[in-house]
Amino acid sequence: MADRKNIEKNFESIYCDFRLRLYKFIFGVLGEREGSLTATEFFAVETIGLMGSPTIGEFAEALSITSSHAAYKVRQLVDKGYVTKLPTDDKRAFKLEVTQKFKKYYHGDNAYGRYIFETLSKTLTEDELQFCDKLFEKFVETIEKEKKND
């Protein structure tokens, strides 16, 4: 029988490592340059990028903030050149997209996934890697199902 506490502890260690590496990356990217993003702005524009092309309302809902606060944040990001607003068929709504300016700083090339794979590849057999692949696939499927039910 699986040791639930051990699984939770190990996953928490992996998640903490991920967050520390992410924050190190973010602070390295942000620096103290003119027009740089604050940490809050970075998380906001990253959220927009992770969501695809949300509307301001969808963005607000995802972060559990008011639409007016979301619109203010988006305006800051547009002014700094990290987000663009694209018109939709409904002239009252816009889709949001991150710009190349953000993408050039962003780690969206699966850098952490590559790190995890390289780390696992050093210690696991091919059979164990295939098991991890199936485990990750199942986890992703579960996440996707939960998204649809939200």
Disulfide bonds with the S-S distance in Angstrom:
none
